[in-house]
């Protein structure tokens, strides 16, 4: 039923677009059985290069969320381990490697997840987005950056011995969108998911702030792009729930924007769904009309995530968690991965992240 409704919405949308009253634009008017918009000969299309990358905070998040809170010694020891792991992951150098990859591929829009800020006793360990922004400017590829910090906390961990080794930790991670100078950002925001996990972050009762970041973009030709960036939960029940929430809130926002007079030319989903291919989350998104750019190209398994140390050159990607999905596209020219191999640095071999960056070159066929 959802698939039937999704296809019906597509036909309604395309019918509205084809009656736009702009005679110099020939939009595609055909949809195949799978719901794909077909590129028509001589029709005007718009090309978009999109990327998504989970930046990886650099330590095991379970060290932060799940430990024996009855023991101050355990809390203090695990906090020291977590901070040490973050430092050993060489965040400054990792972000520079990411900036180089982004600059060399020059996407129109990039979705980033796990955009961490971390300090100890007011001494900065890492600020991913500030570092990335300065590196991109230095490389001559500046982006507009829209950051959405999540899970913000300042934690005070007392010394287990009553000594002076008290730890004050300031932390957040979150999401960010990099938007090239091609675009005017009409509006942007974030919508929190309701289906989240309650956690005790070193004694602070909170929830995992999983959310869907969005932006409405327009270029000088009038092409409008609706962009979403998200990071779904790590537990299957929440992954499924949040995928369903996303389809609902994204369609609701689109309806609101249309009611305000905006013309949706195309849609784009960037993010880490923490789910391998052909599972429930994929099915929910597909049935809602979202097409996976990697599957459209059929170029191998497309593994984007792997366990192991950032500094282990033998580490390999073993799972496909990250996605670039779209609606309104009539073709995917290519999709490829970057950051799947260690880079030789002065500090030895180093991976930019425990995830790879996906880049997709898409053709949109729906015009205002």
N, C-alpha and C positions, 0 to 999 in steps of 0.2 A: 504493500500500500504506500509506504513512504517513497519507494522508487517511482511508482506511478505519479504521485503528487509532485515529486522532484522534477520529473520529465514534463509534467503539465506546466509547472512554474517556468521551466525553460522556454516552452512554446509561447507562453504569455509574454515573457520578457522579450523574446526575439520579435514577436509581433509588435510590441510597443516600440522597440528600437527601429524597426523597419518603417514605422510611420512617423519618424522624427521630423519630417518636413525639410530635411537637408538633402537636396538632390545630388550633390557632388560626392556623397558618401554611399557606397553600395555595401550594406552590411550582409553577412551571410544569413540565409533564411532557412537552411536545412539542418536538421539534427538527425544523426544516425540512431540505430536501435540502442546503442549503449549510452545515448545521451550526449555524445560529443557534438559540439558545434563544428560544422564543416567549413573549411576555408574555400570560398568561391573564387574562381578565376577573376582577376581584376578587382576583387573587393579590397577595400582598405584594411590593412591589419596593423597592429602595433606590437613591436617587439619589446620584451622586458627580460632583463637578466636578473635573476633572483638568487639569493643564497641564504642558508641558515647554518648556524654553528653554535653548539653548546660549548661554552668556554671552559668548563670544568673548574670547580673551585679549588681543587688541588688536595683535598683530604677526604677521608671517608666520613660521610655525613652522619653515619651511625655514632661516630665519636661525639657528635654534638647533641644528638637527640636521645639515644638509648643507652643509658648506663645506670649503675647503682647509685641512686641519689642519697642513700643512707650513709655513704662513706665519703667524707670530704677528701680523704687521701686519693680515692679513686677518681673523683671529679677533677681534682687538681692535676693528677698524673695524666688523665686522658686529655685535658685541656692543653697541657704542655705538648703531648704527642701531636694533637691536631695542629697547633700553631707551628710545631717543628716540621710536620709534613707539608704544610702550606709553603714554608720557606724553602724546603728542599725541592719543591716542584718548580722553583725558579720562575715565579709569576711574571716578573718584569721581562725576562727573555722570551717566555712563552707568548706573551701578548705581542711582542715585537714580531715574532714569527707569524702570528695571525694577521697582523697589520700588513705584512709583506704579501701574504696570500690574497687578502682582500684587495689590496692596491693593484696587484698584478692581474686580477680577474675583473675588477671594477664593476661590481654588480650595481644595478639601479637601486636595489633595496636589499638590506641584510637583516635577518632576524637573529638576535643573540639571546642565549639563555645562560643562567648561572653567572650573571654579571656581578662578581663579588667585590665587596669592600671589606677589608679586615685590618684591624690595628690592635696592638697590644700596648697597654699602658700609654696610650696616645702616640705611640710610634707606629707609623704606617707600615704594614706588611705588603698590602696590595690594594690598588684601586683600578680595577680592570678597565672601566670605561674612560676615565681620565687618561690613563696610559695609552689606550688604543687611539683615542682622539688625537693626542699629541703626536703619536707615531704616524698616523695617517696624514696629518698636516705636514709633517716633515717629509713624507714620501710624495707630497704634491697631490694627494687625493683626499681632500677634505669632505666630510659628510656632515649633514645635519643629524644630530643624535638626540633621540627621544628615549630617555631612561625611565624605567619604572622599578625602583628598589622594592624588594619584598623581604619579609622575615627580618625586619630591622630590630636589633636588640643591643643593649649595652649590659654586659654581664660582669658581675664582680665575684671572683672566686677567691675566697679567703685562703690564707696559708694554713695547711693542715698542722703545722707545728707552732703556729702563733708567731712566726717570723715575719720578715719583710717581703716574702715572695708572693704577696697578693697579686692576682692577675685581674686587670680590667680589660675586657675584650669588647670591642665594638665591631659589629658584624651586620652585613646584609648581603643578600644575593637578589637576583631578580631578572628582568628582561630589558632589552633595549632594541630599538629599531635604528638602523643607519639608513638614511635617505639621501640619495645623490642630489646634486644641484639641478638635475633635470626636473625635479618635482617641486610644486608648491604644496605644502601640507595644509589642506583645508581644515582638518579637524583631527584630533587624536585623543586617545584615552585608554582606560583599562577597565575590565569588568571582572570582578572576583568570582571564582567558582564557589558554589555553596557546598559541594561535596568534597570536603577537605579532611585531613587527618589531624585530630588533636594530638599535640606532643608536649612534652615537658623539656624545654631547652635549658639544660643545666639548672633546673629548679624554677624556670620561668614557664608558667602554663600559657600555651599559645596554640596556634594551628599552622599548618603548612599553607602559606599564602599563594597557592596556585591560582593563576589568573590568565585571562585572555587580553593581551594588548592589541589595540587596533589603531589604524590611521587611514584617513581618506586622502588620496593623493590626486593631483591633476597636473598634467604637463602643458606646454605652450600650445599644443595642437588641440587641446580639449579632451584628450584621453584621460579618463578617471579610473583609478585603481584602488580598490578596497583591500587593505592588507591586514592580516592577522598574524600575531606572533605569540606562541604559547609553549608551555612546558607542562605536560600532564604528569600526574602523580606516579609514584613508584609501585603502588599496590593495585592489583587488577580491578578490584571493585571500584576504586576511585578513578582509575583510567577509563573504565567503561562509562561511569557516571559523568565524568568531565567531558568526554567526547560527545555524549548526548547533550549536555549543557551547552557546549560550544555550538553545535548545529542550531540550537534554539536561539541563543543570544545573537549569533551572527546574522541569522535571517531576520530577527527582530530589528537589529540596528540598520540593516539594509533597508527594511521597510520604512523606518523613521527617516533615513536620509533621502529616500525617494520622495516621501511626503513633503520634505523640505525643498524639493525641486532639483535634487542632484540626480544625475544620470549615471547609473552604474555600468561602466564599460567592461570591467573585468574584476575578478576576485582572486586573492592569493592567500594561501595559508603557509606559514613557516613555523617549524618547531620540532621539538623532541616529544614524541608521544609515548615514550617508554614502553613500546609494544612492537614486537616483530611483525613481519608481513602476514597478511591474511588471518589476522585475529579479530576479535570483536570490535576493537576501536577502529580498525581499518574498515570493517563492514559498515559501522555506523556512519563514518565519514563518506564512504562511497555511496551509500544509499541516500545521503543528503545531497548528492550531486558533485562531490569533490573528486577530482581525478589526480592520481599520483604521477608526477612527472617522471620519476625513475621507472615505474612500471610501463609507462608509455614508450620509453626508449628500449626497454627489454635488454639492457646491457648488464648481465650478470647479477649477482646477489645484492650488490650495493651496500655492503656492510659499512656501518658508520660508527660503531662503538666497540671498544675492546678493553678488557681488564688489564691491569698491570701498571708498572711504573712508567711515568712520563720519560724516564731516563734509560729505559730498557730498549735497546735497538731491535730486539727480537720480538717485541710486542706486536700483535696483529689485531685487526678489527674482526669481530666475530658475529656481530648482530646488527640489524638494520632498525634503529630506533627513530631516526630523524627523517622528516618529510618536507617536501615542497609539493603542495597540492594547489589546484586551481579550478576555477570555473570561468567560462567565457573564452577559454583558449580553443583555437582551432588547429593547434599543432605544437609539438615540443621539438625544437631543433636539436637540442642535445641536453644531456644531464651528465655531470661528472663529479668526482670527489677530489678534494685536496686535503693535505694533512694526514694522509694514511701511512706515511713513513717518517722515521726519525730524521731530523736535520742535524748534521754535524756542526757543533758550535764549539767555542773555546772552552765550554764547560762539559764537553762530551756530547753524545747523541741525545736529542731532546725532541719529544713530540709536542706540538703546540697545544694539544688537548687530548683527552681520552676519547673525544668524538672527532670525526672528520667533518669538514665543511662540504655541504652539497651545493653545487651551482647548477641552475637550470636556465636555459634560454627558451623562452616561451613566446608563442605568437597568439595574440588576442584578436578575435574577429568581430567582437561586438563594439560598435561605435555609438556615441550619443547622437 
